[in-house]
Amino acid sequence: MRLLRRLIALACASLLCGQPSTPAWAFDVANAREVAPSAGRTAVVLAATTRGTMRPRSMEMLVGGLMRGLERSGLTIVSNVSQAPCTDAACVRDRLQVDQANYAMQLHVSVTDRDYDLAIEVFDASGVAIARFPLRCEVCAVPEVVDMVTNHAASLRARLEVPARGPSLVAVETTPPGAMITIDMLTLGRAPVSRLIQPGRHVVRATLNGYVPSQGYIQVHDGTEHKFGLTLLPDRRRSDRLRRAGWATLGVSGVALASATVLLAIDGRENRLACSGDDRDAFGHCRYLYGTAAPGFAVLGLGLALLGTAIGLLIVGHKRSFTGRRNDKEPRRFAVIRR
């Protein structure tokens, strides 16, 4: 009877008080989902766009690297990647409203042989593109491109939310000097160059004609001066092309020199193929003679010019290849000087 009375009392209490109260842990989770969008820390990843030939698995690796980098930057990915890419602002806006996210990220990939041109595009809640961060990787394997996308994505939030701290002086040098320097896609000029940069992680890139572009990452701290050095290696593809062109030119010069030798050798001799009957004198000599001295000397000059060109191409190609092998293990130079 005592147990029955307790059950009746509990039933009455529930009828008087209405539905049971929500558990504290459920209330906290709901609040977290409501507050997260207003904190500016959520993002959706749109389907990537591609140009050129690329395997689906490689594209999955690139998108996965983008998502890992965004999570590393402090952004929360609130849904999986959509199947079809968005082509207008309305599509992006609808996707953001459905997922209640603050940013939408889309990766654009263009592939030519092993050269990759990429861009990470950022959209706000209205579906308008507010930032575009271009990337380029020449003669790269897919894992290298994935690492580059991940590292750039990891700094996106810091770029979108400009820090309030003061800038620090960054000086960049290159070997060889004269390379064009960019920091976070902002062109600074030719090395050596110095510029005031906001604290944080930045991408330093150096490009020079005839050399493979080089890049590195620098962590700029408030109240410090930074010196950063990059070594550029000769473009071995260009040196290989120079050597192939040199050997081909050498072959053509050999043919030209051989032809010139023949033309000069038969100059002044009888053209027996053109002689018959009355074309010969009483001694049997043909009146038609070869006059090939002028074309022979012309072909000889051409052959010698081609020979010199071939030797020059082979020497330059060999020097560039040797310099590239010698500098393969030369490290990047980095120093931090406290004020």
C-alpha positions in Angstrom: 0.0 0.0 0.0 2.9 2.4 0.8 4.4 1.7 -2.6 1.0 2.3 -4.3 0.6 5.7 -2.5 4.0 6.8 -3.7 3.2 5.9 -7.3 -0.1 7.8 -7.1 1.7 10.9 -5.6 4.3 10.9 -8.4 1.5 10.6 -11.1 -0.3 13.6 -9.5 2.8 15.7 -9.4 3.5 15.0 -13.1 -0.1 16.0 -14.0 0.1 19.2 -12.0 3.6 20.3 -13.2 3.1 19.4 -16.9 5.8 17.6 -18.9 9.1 16.5 -17.3 11.8 19.0 -17.3 14.6 18.7 -19.9 17.8 17.1 -18.5 20.7 19.5 -18.0 23.0 17.8 -20.5 20.4 18.0 -23.2 19.9 21.7 -22.5 23.6 22.4 -22.8 23.9 20.6 -26.1 21.0 22.5 -27.6 22.5 25.8 -26.4 25.9 24.9 -27.9 24.3 24.3 -31.3 22.4 27.6 -31.1 25.4 29.7 -30.0 28.0 28.2 -32.3 26.8 29.9 -35.5 26.8 33.3 -33.9 30.4 32.7 -32.7 31.6 32.7 -36.4 33.2 29.3 -36.1 31.2 27.1 -38.4 31.7 26.4 -42.1 30.4 24.2 -44.9 32.6 22.8 -47.7 31.1 23.0 -51.1 31.9 20.5 -53.9 35.2 21.3 -55.6 35.5 22.4 -59.2 38.2 20.8 -61.5 39.8 21.6 -64.8 42.1 19.0 -66.4 42.5 15.3 -65.7 42.5 14.3 -62.0 41.7 11.0 -60.3 38.6 11.0 -58.0 40.8 9.7 -55.2 43.2 12.6 -55.6 40.4 15.0 -55.4 39.0 13.4 -52.3 42.5 13.8 -50.7 42.6 17.5 -51.6 39.1 18.2 -50.2 40.0 16.1 -47.1 43.1 18.3 -46.6 41.0 21.4 -46.9 38.7 20.2 -44.2 41.5 19.2 -41.9 43.1 22.6 -42.3 39.8 24.4 -41.6 39.3 22.4 -38.4 42.9 23.2 -37.4 42.1 26.9 -37.8 39.3 26.7 -35.3 36.4 26.4 -37.8 33.9 23.6 -37.3 32.7 21.7 -40.4 28.9 21.3 -39.8 28.1 19.0 -42.7 29.5 16.7 -45.4 30.7 17.9 -48.8 27.8 18.4 -51.2 27.8 16.3 -54.4 27.1 19.1 -56.9 29.1 22.3 -56.9 27.3 25.6 -56.4 27.4 27.9 -59.4 25.7 31.0 -58.1 25.2 33.0 -54.9 21.6 31.7 -54.3 22.9 28.1 -54.2 25.6 29.0 -51.6 23.2 31.1 -49.5 20.6 28.3 -49.4 23.3 25.8 -48.4 24.4 28.1 -45.6 20.9 28.7 -44.3 20.2 24.9 -44.3 23.3 24.1 -42.3 23.2 27.4 -40.2 26.9 28.0 -41.0 28.8 31.3 -41.2 31.2 30.5 -44.0 31.2 28.4 -47.1 34.5 27.1 -48.5 35.0 25.9 -52.1 38.2 24.5 -53.6 39.0 25.2 -57.3 41.6 22.9 -58.9 43.2 23.2 -62.4 45.8 20.5 -63.4 48.3 20.6 -66.3 50.6 17.7 -66.2 52.1 17.9 -62.7 51.5 21.7 -62.3 48.6 22.6 -60.0 46.8 25.9 -59.9 44.3 26.0 -57.0 42.2 28.6 -55.2 40.3 28.5 -51.9 37.2 30.7 -52.2 35.3 31.9 -49.1 31.6 32.9 -49.1 29.8 34.8 -46.4 26.2 34.1 -45.1 24.7 36.0 -48.1 26.4 33.7 -50.6 28.8 36.4 -51.8 32.5 35.6 -52.3 34.4 37.7 -49.8 37.9 36.2 -50.3 39.9 34.1 -52.8 43.3 32.7 -51.9 45.2 31.4 -55.0 47.8 28.7 -54.7 50.3 27.2 -57.2 52.5 24.1 -57.0 54.8 23.3 -59.9 56.0 19.8 -60.6 54.3 18.4 -57.5 52.9 15.1 -56.3 49.4 14.9 -54.9 50.5 14.5 -51.3 52.6 17.7 -51.6 49.5 19.6 -52.9 47.4 18.2 -50.1 49.9 19.5 -47.5 49.9 22.9 -49.1 46.1 23.1 -49.2 45.9 21.9 -45.5 48.5 24.5 -44.4 46.8 27.4 -46.2 43.4 26.4 -45.0 44.7 26.3 -41.4 45.4 30.0 -41.6 42.1 31.1 -43.3 40.3 32.1 -40.1 43.3 34.2 -39.0 43.1 36.0 -42.4 39.4 36.5 -42.2 39.6 37.9 -38.7 42.3 40.5 -38.8 44.3 40.5 -35.6 44.6 43.6 -33.5 48.2 43.2 -32.7 51.0 45.3 -34.1 53.1 44.3 -37.2 56.6 43.0 -37.0 59.5 43.5 -39.5 60.2 40.5 -41.8 63.3 40.5 -44.1 63.5 38.0 -46.9 66.6 36.9 -48.8 67.0 34.4 -51.6 69.7 32.4 -53.3 70.2 33.5 -56.0 69.1 37.0 -55.2 66.5 38.9 -57.3 63.6 36.5 -56.8 60.1 38.0 -56.7 58.8 37.6 -53.1 55.2 37.2 -52.0 53.8 36.8 -48.5 50.3 35.4 -48.4 49.9 36.2 -52.1 50.9 39.9 -51.4 53.8 40.9 -53.7 56.6 42.6 -51.8 59.2 43.0 -54.5 62.5 41.4 -55.4 64.8 40.0 -52.7 66.3 41.1 -50.5 63.2 42.9 -49.3 61.7 43.9 -45.9 58.1 44.6 -44.9 56.0 45.0 -41.7 53.8 41.9 -41.3 51.0 41.1 -38.9 51.9 38.4 -36.3 50.8 34.9 -37.2 51.6 32.1 -39.6 52.4 33.3 -43.1 53.4 31.7 -46.4 56.5 33.1 -48.1 57.0 32.3 -51.8 59.9 33.1 -54.1 59.8 32.9 -57.9 62.5 33.5 -60.5 62.7 32.8 -64.2 64.6 29.6 -64.9 64.2 28.3 -61.3 61.7 26.2 -59.6 59.5 28.3 -57.2 60.3 27.9 -53.5 58.1 28.6 -50.5 58.2 28.2 -46.8 56.2 29.1 -43.7 57.1 31.7 -41.1 55.6 32.2 -37.7 55.7 36.0 -37.0 55.7 36.9 -33.3 54.8 40.3 -31.9 57.8 42.4 -30.9 60.4 40.6 -33.0 62.4 41.0 -36.2 62.5 38.0 -38.6 65.0 37.1 -41.3 64.0 34.4 -43.7 66.0 32.9 -46.5 64.9 30.7 -49.4 67.0 28.7 -51.9 65.7 28.3 -55.5 66.9 25.4 -57.5 67.3 25.5 -61.3 64.4 24.2 -63.2 65.6 20.7 -64.3 62.9 20.5 -66.8 64.4 23.4 -68.6 67.9 22.0 -68.3 66.7 18.7 -69.7 65.0 20.6 -72.6 68.2 22.5 -73.2 70.3 19.3 -73.4 67.8 17.6 -75.7 67.8 20.7 -78.0 71.6 20.7 -77.8 71.9 17.0 -79.0 69.3 17.6 -81.7 71.2 20.7 -82.9 74.4 18.8 -82.8 72.9 16.1 -85.1 71.7 18.7 -87.6 75.1 20.4 -87.6 76.8 17.0 -88.3 74.5 16.6 -91.3 75.2 20.1 -92.5 79.0 19.7 -92.2 78.9 16.4 -94.0 76.9 17.9 -96.8 79.3 20.9 -97.0 82.3 18.5 -97.3 80.6 16.7 -100.2 79.8 19.9 -102.0 83.3 21.2 -101.6 84.9 17.9 -102.6 83.0 17.6 -106.0 83.5 21.3 -106.9 85.2 21.5 -110.3 84.8 17.9 -111.1 83.1 16.5 -114.2 79.3 16.0 -114.1 79.4 12.6 -115.8 75.7 12.2 -115.4 75.0 15.1 -117.7 77.6 14.1 -120.4 76.8 12.1 -123.5 78.0 12.0 -127.0 79.1 15.5 -128.2 79.4 16.7 -124.6 82.9 15.2 -124.5 86.0 16.5 -126.2 88.6 14.5 -128.1 90.3 13.5 -124.9 87.0 12.3 -123.3 86.6 15.1 -120.9 83.1 16.3 -120.1 82.4 20.0 -120.7 80.0 20.1 -117.7 81.6 20.6 -114.4 80.2 20.9 -110.9 80.1 24.5 -109.5 79.3 23.7 -105.8 81.9 25.9 -104.0 79.4 28.7 -103.1 76.7 26.5 -101.7 79.3 24.3 -100.0 80.8 27.3 -98.1 77.3 28.5 -97.2 76.4 25.1 -95.8 79.7 24.9 -94.1 79.0 28.2 -92.3 75.6 27.0 -91.3 77.0 23.8 -89.9 79.6 25.6 -87.9 77.0 28.0 -86.5 74.8 25.0 -85.5 77.8 23.3 -84.0 78.5 26.3 -81.8 74.9 26.6 -80.8 74.7 22.9 -79.9 77.8 23.1 -77.7 76.4 26.2 -75.9 73.1 24.5 -75.2 74.8 21.4 -73.8 77.1 23.4 -71.6 74.3 25.6 -70.2 72.0 22.5 -69.6 74.8 20.6 -67.9 75.7 23.6 -65.6 72.0 24.1 -64.5 71.6 20.4 -63.8 74.8 20.2 -61.8 73.9 23.4 -59.8 70.5 21.9 -59.0 72.1 18.6 -57.7 74.6 20.5 -55.7 72.0 22.7 -54.0 69.4 20.0 -53.4 70.3 19.7 -49.7 70.9 23.4 -49.0 68.5 24.3 -46.1 66.3 27.3 -45.8 67.7 29.9 -43.5 65.5 31.3 -40.8 66.3 33.6 -37.8 64.4 35.5 -35.2 65.9 38.6 -33.6 64.4 39.9 -30.4 64.1 43.6 -30.1 
